Amino acid sequence: MSSQSLLENTQVRFFADAGFKAGRDTTDRLAPEFQSSGIEILITSQLTDKISLLAEPVLKLNGSISLERVMIKYSFGNYLNVSAGRLYTPLGLWNTTFFRFAKALTPTIDAPKIIANFEEGGFAINKDNGIMISGDDIAKIRFGYRVMIGNGYNEPNSRHKIYFGNVFIEPLDNLRLSVSATTSKNKGIFSPVESTIDALIFACMYMGGKDIEFAYEFYRGRVHDAATNSVGLIHYGYVGYKIGKVTPYGQYYNGVAAESSGLVDNSHATLGVRFNSTPLSVFKTEVELRQSDDFSKVNQFRILWAIGF
């Protein structure tokens, strides 16, 4: 393949957003803050009929550059693909369907709390360095699978790794049903001694239809060692209804979140409106209600304008 034809097979997209947030501070007042996620650059290239590349660097506001993903993929066919690099982990469906920083393509402003980035309060590994085997569109039920091995919570050179498995079907157009599992051994992460973290995830998602869209994910996580056995349950639900270019939506999260004091209960409901002025120019407004007096207290108000170009 010539250098000219290689450039013709490479595509570059940019995504940016700007927003405003008024969230409650330590005095219980709504404090205003202007926000931006920086600029995400999405690079894809089809090197040969079987080899492709995806790179996703993010230019942050502090001047640093983080590599969200970099994936080299070899496709034997729809039924068998091998990917290596920094990958989104196959937890449920949300984490493998939407880009993290390309918010012009996501239905809500943020991802569910459990799969948010660590600095945003998430605690599940939403991306990791590793290798993954995958397949799609198998048989009439459009069966698919993902099997991944990554570094996990430990140091990269640790002998302990994290393992993921995800199987799903698409019995109807745009409707996916999924079961995922993960397990890893860790030292000093959520337990002072070596412990095992297991999780089982059930998920369903309907996106891309004419009117209604919805998603639901249930996580059952367990941290156990020789002396303790802690189990956590997390529910996340989303539903939206498209009326032309406008989509009112709601989401609900009930479970735990990572705080400076450790894992704490975290329940909130969100009401939002999404307006797609163009396919890659989207306005979103959300009001979040924390679990206080039957969700009567507004914890934060957000506006986001996200674009792709």
Secondary structure as a PSIPRED ss2 file (coil, helix, strand):
# PSIPRED VFORMAT (PSIPRED V4.0)

   1 M C   1.000  0.000  0.000
   2 S C   1.000  0.000  0.000
   3 S H   0.000  1.000  0.000
   4 Q H   0.000  1.000  0.000
   5 S H   0.000  1.000  0.000
   6 L H   0.000  1.000  0.000
   7 L H   0.000  1.000  0.000
   8 E H   0.000  1.000  0.000
   9 N C   1.000  0.000  0.000
  10 T E   0.000  0.000  1.000
  11 Q E   0.000  0.000  1.000
  12 V E   0.000  0.000  1.000
  13 R E   0.000  0.000  1.000
  14 F E   0.000  0.000  1.000
  15 F E   0.000  0.000  1.000
  16 A E   0.000  0.000  1.000
  17 D E   0.000  0.000  1.000
  18 A E   0.000  0.000  1.000
  19 G E   0.000  0.000  1.000
  20 F E   0.000  0.000  1.000
  21 K E   0.000  0.000  1.000
  22 A E   0.000  0.000  1.000
  23 G E   0.000  0.000  1.000
  24 R E   0.000  0.000  1.000
  25 D C   1.000  0.000  0.000
  26 T C   1.000  0.000  0.000
  27 T C   1.000  0.000  0.000
  28 D C   1.000  0.000  0.000
  29 R C   1.000  0.000  0.000
  30 L E   0.000  0.000  1.000
  31 A E   0.000  0.000  1.000
  32 P E   0.000  0.000  1.000
  33 E E   0.000  0.000  1.000
  34 F E   0.000  0.000  1.000
  35 Q E   0.000  0.000  1.000
  36 S C   1.000  0.000  0.000
  37 S C   1.000  0.000  0.000
  38 G C   1.000  0.000  0.000
  39 I E   0.000  0.000  1.000
  40 E E   0.000  0.000  1.000
  41 I E   0.000  0.000  1.000
  42 L E   0.000  0.000  1.000
  43 I E   0.000  0.000  1.000
  44 T E   0.000  0.000  1.000
  45 S E   0.000  0.000  1.000
  46 Q E   0.000  0.000  1.000
  47 L C   1.000  0.000  0.000
  48 T C   1.000  0.000  0.000
  49 D C   1.000  0.000  0.000
  50 K C   1.000  0.000  0.000
  51 I E   0.000  0.000  1.000
  52 S E   0.000  0.000  1.000
  53 L E   0.000  0.000  1.000
  54 L E   0.000  0.000  1.000
  55 A E   0.000  0.000  1.000
  56 E E   0.000  0.000  1.000
  57 P E   0.000  0.000  1.000
  58 V E   0.000  0.000  1.000
  59 L E   0.000  0.000  1.000
  60 K C   1.000  0.000  0.000
  61 L C   1.000  0.000  0.000
  62 N C   1.000  0.000  0.000
  63 G C   1.000  0.000  0.000
  64 S C   1.000  0.000  0.000
  65 I E   0.000  0.000  1.000
  66 S E   0.000  0.000  1.000
  67 L E   0.000  0.000  1.000
  68 E E   0.000  0.000  1.000
  69 R E   0.000  0.000  1.000
  70 V E   0.000  0.000  1.000
  71 M E   0.000  0.000  1.000
  72 I E   0.000  0.000  1.000
  73 K E   0.000  0.000  1.000
  74 Y E   0.000  0.000  1.000
  75 S E   0.000  0.000  1.000
  76 F E   0.000  0.000  1.000
  77 G E   0.000  0.000  1.000
  78 N C   1.000  0.000  0.000
  79 Y C   1.000  0.000  0.000
  80 L E   0.000  0.000  1.000
  81 N E   0.000  0.000  1.000
  82 V E   0.000  0.000  1.000
  83 S E   0.000  0.000  1.000
  84 A E   0.000  0.000  1.000
  85 G E   0.000  0.000  1.000
  86 R E   0.000  0.000  1.000
  87 L E   0.000  0.000  1.000
  88 Y E   0.000  0.000  1.000
  89 T C   1.000  0.000  0.000
  90 P C   1.000  0.000  0.000
  91 L C   1.000  0.000  0.000
  92 G C   1.000  0.000  0.000
  93 L C   1.000  0.000  0.000
  94 W H   0.000  1.000  0.000
  95 N H   0.000  1.000  0.000
  96 T H   0.000  1.000  0.000
  97 T H   0.000  1.000  0.000
  98 F C   1.000  0.000  0.000
  99 F C   1.000  0.000  0.000
 100 R C   1.000  0.000  0.000
 101 F C   1.000  0.000  0.000
 102 A C   1.000  0.000  0.000
 103 K C   1.000  0.000  0.000
 104 A C   1.000  0.000  0.000
 105 L C   1.000  0.000  0.000
 106 T C   1.000  0.000  0.000
 107 P C   1.000  0.000  0.000
 108 T C   1.000  0.000  0.000
 109 I C   1.000  0.000  0.000
 110 D C   1.000  0.000  0.000
 111 A C   1.000  0.000  0.000
 112 P C   1.000  0.000  0.000
 113 K H   0.000  1.000  0.000
 114 I H   0.000  1.000  0.000
 115 I H   0.000  1.000  0.000
 116 A C   1.000  0.000  0.000
 117 N C   1.000  0.000  0.000
 118 F H   0.000  1.000  0.000
 119 E H   0.000  1.000  0.000
 120 E H   0.000  1.000  0.000
 121 G C   1.000  0.000  0.000
 122 G C   1.000  0.000  0.000
 123 F C   1.000  0.000  0.000
 124 A C   1.000  0.000  0.000
 125 I C   1.000  0.000  0.000
 126 N C   1.000  0.000  0.000
 127 K E   0.000  0.000  1.000
 128 D E   0.000  0.000  1.000
 129 N E   0.000  0.000  1.000
 130 G E   0.000  0.000  1.000
 131 I E   0.000  0.000  1.000
 132 M E   0.000  0.000  1.000
 133 I E   0.000  0.000  1.000
 134 S E   0.000  0.000  1.000
 135 G E   0.000  0.000  1.000
 136 D E   0.000  0.000  1.000
 137 D E   0.000  0.000  1.000
 138 I E   0.000  0.000  1.000
 139 A C   1.000  0.000  0.000
 140 K C   1.000  0.000  0.000
 141 I C   1.000  0.000  0.000
 142 R C   1.000  0.000  0.000
 143 F E   0.000  0.000  1.000
 144 G E   0.000  0.000  1.000
 145 Y E   0.000  0.000  1.000
 146 R E   0.000  0.000  1.000
 147 V E   0.000  0.000  1.000
 148 M E   0.000  0.000  1.000
 149 I E   0.000  0.000  1.000
 150 G E   0.000  0.000  1.000
 151 N C   1.000  0.000  0.000
 152 G C   1.000  0.000  0.000
 153 Y C   1.000  0.000  0.000
 154 N C   1.000  0.000  0.000
 155 E C   1.000  0.000  0.000
 156 P C   1.000  0.000  0.000
 157 N C   1.000  0.000  0.000
 158 S C   1.000  0.000  0.000
 159 R C   1.000  0.000  0.000
 160 H C   1.000  0.000  0.000
 161 K C   1.000  0.000  0.000
 162 I E   0.000  0.000  1.000
 163 Y E   0.000  0.000  1.000
 164 F E   0.000  0.000  1.000
 165 G E   0.000  0.000  1.000
 166 N E   0.000  0.000  1.000
 167 V E   0.000  0.000  1.000
 168 F E   0.000  0.000  1.000
 169 I E   0.000  0.000  1.000
 170 E E   0.000  0.000  1.000
 171 P E   0.000  0.000  1.000
 172 L E   0.000  0.000  1.000
 173 D C   1.000  0.000  0.000
 174 N C   1.000  0.000  0.000
 175 L E   0.000  0.000  1.000
 176 R E   0.000  0.000  1.000
 177 L E   0.000  0.000  1.000
 178 S E   0.000  0.000  1.000
 179 V E   0.000  0.000  1.000
 180 S E   0.000  0.000  1.000
 181 A E   0.000  0.000  1.000
 182 T E   0.000  0.000  1.000
 183 T E   0.000  0.000  1.000
 184 S E   0.000  0.000  1.000
 185 K E   0.000  0.000  1.000
 186 N E   0.000  0.000  1.000
 187 K E   0.000  0.000  1.000
 188 G C   1.000  0.000  0.000
 189 I C   1.000  0.000  0.000
 190 F C   1.000  0.000  0.000
 191 S C   1.000  0.000  0.000
 192 P C   1.000  0.000  0.000
 193 V C   1.000  0.000  0.000
 194 E E   0.000  0.000  1.000
 195 S E   0.000  0.000  1.000
 196 T E   0.000  0.000  1.000
 197 I E   0.000  0.000  1.000
 198 D E   0.000  0.000  1.000
 199 A E   0.000  0.000  1.000
 200 L E   0.000  0.000  1.000
 201 I E   0.000  0.000  1.000
 202 F E   0.000  0.000  1.000
 203 A E   0.000  0.000  1.000
 204 C E   0.000  0.000  1.000
 205 M E   0.000  0.000  1.000
 206 Y E   0.000  0.000  1.000
 207 M C   1.000  0.000  0.000
 208 G C   1.000  0.000  0.000
 209 G C   1.000  0.000  0.000
 210 K C   1.000  0.000  0.000
 211 D C   1.000  0.000  0.000
 212 I E   0.000  0.000  1.000
 213 E E   0.000  0.000  1.000
 214 F E   0.000  0.000  1.000
 215 A E   0.000  0.000  1.000
 216 Y E   0.000  0.000  1.000
 217 E E   0.000  0.000  1.000
 218 F E   0.000  0.000  1.000
 219 Y E   0.000  0.000  1.000
 220 R E   0.000  0.000  1.000
 221 G E   0.000  0.000  1.000
 222 R E   0.000  0.000  1.000
 223 V E   0.000  0.000  1.000
 224 H E   0.000  0.000  1.000
 225 D C   1.000  0.000  0.000
 226 A C   1.000  0.000  0.000
 227 A C   1.000  0.000  0.000
 228 T C   1.000  0.000  0.000
 229 N E   0.000  0.000  1.000
 230 S E   0.000  0.000  1.000
 231 V E   0.000  0.000  1.000
 232 G E   0.000  0.000  1.000
 233 L E   0.000  0.000  1.000
 234 I E   0.000  0.000  1.000
 235 H E   0.000  0.000  1.000
 236 Y E   0.000  0.000  1.000
 237 G E   0.000  0.000  1.000
 238 Y E   0.000  0.000  1.000
 239 V E   0.000  0.000  1.000
 240 G E   0.000  0.000  1.000
 241 Y E   0.000  0.000  1.000
 242 K C   1.000  0.000  0.000
 243 I E   0.000  0.000  1.000
 244 G C   1.000  0.000  0.000
 245 K C   1.000  0.000  0.000
 246 V E   0.000  0.000  1.000
 247 T E   0.000  0.000  1.000
 248 P E   0.000  0.000  1.000
 249 Y E   0.000  0.000  1.000
 250 G E   0.000  0.000  1.000
 251 Q E   0.000  0.000  1.000
 252 Y E   0.000  0.000  1.000
 253 Y E   0.000  0.000  1.000
 254 N E   0.000  0.000  1.000
 255 G E   0.000  0.000  1.000
 256 V E   0.000  0.000  1.000
 257 A E   0.000  0.000  1.000
 258 A E   0.000  0.000  1.000
 259 E E   0.000  0.000  1.000
 260 S C   1.000  0.000  0.000
 261 S C   1.000  0.000  0.000
 262 G E   0.000  0.000  1.000
 263 L E   0.000  0.000  1.000
 264 V E   0.000  0.000  1.000
 265 D E   0.000  0.000  1.000
 266 N E   0.000  0.000  1.000
 267 S E   0.000  0.000  1.000
 268 H E   0.000  0.000  1.000
 269 A E   0.000  0.000  1.000
 270 T E   0.000  0.000  1.000
 271 L E   0.000  0.000  1.000
 272 G E   0.000  0.000  1.000
 273 V E   0.000  0.000  1.000
 274 R E   0.000  0.000  1.000
 275 F E   0.000  0.000  1.000
 276 N E   0.000  0.000  1.000
 277 S E   0.000  0.000  1.000
 278 T E   0.000  0.000  1.000
 279 P C   1.000  0.000  0.000
 280 L C   1.000  0.000  0.000
 281 S E   0.000  0.000  1.000
 282 V E   0.000  0.000  1.000
 283 F E   0.000  0.000  1.000
 284 K E   0.000  0.000  1.000
 285 T E   0.000  0.000  1.000
 286 E E   0.000  0.000  1.000
 287 V E   0.000  0.000  1.000
 288 E E   0.000  0.000  1.000
 289 L E   0.000  0.000  1.000
 290 R E   0.000  0.000  1.000
 291 Q C   1.000  0.000  0.000
 292 S C   1.000  0.000  0.000
 293 D C   1.000  0.000  0.000
 294 D C   1.000  0.000  0.000
 295 F C   1.000  0.000  0.000
 296 S C   1.000  0.000  0.000
 297 K E   0.000  0.000  1.000
 298 V E   0.000  0.000  1.000
 299 N E   0.000  0.000  1.000
 300 Q E   0.000  0.000  1.000
 301 F E   0.000  0.000  1.000
 302 R E   0.000  0.000  1.000
 303 I E   0.000  0.000  1.000
 304 L E   0.000  0.000  1.000
 305 W E   0.000  0.000  1.000
 306 A E   0.000  0.000  1.000
 307 I E   0.000  0.000  1.000
 308 G E   0.000  0.000  1.000
 309 F C   1.000  0.000  0.000
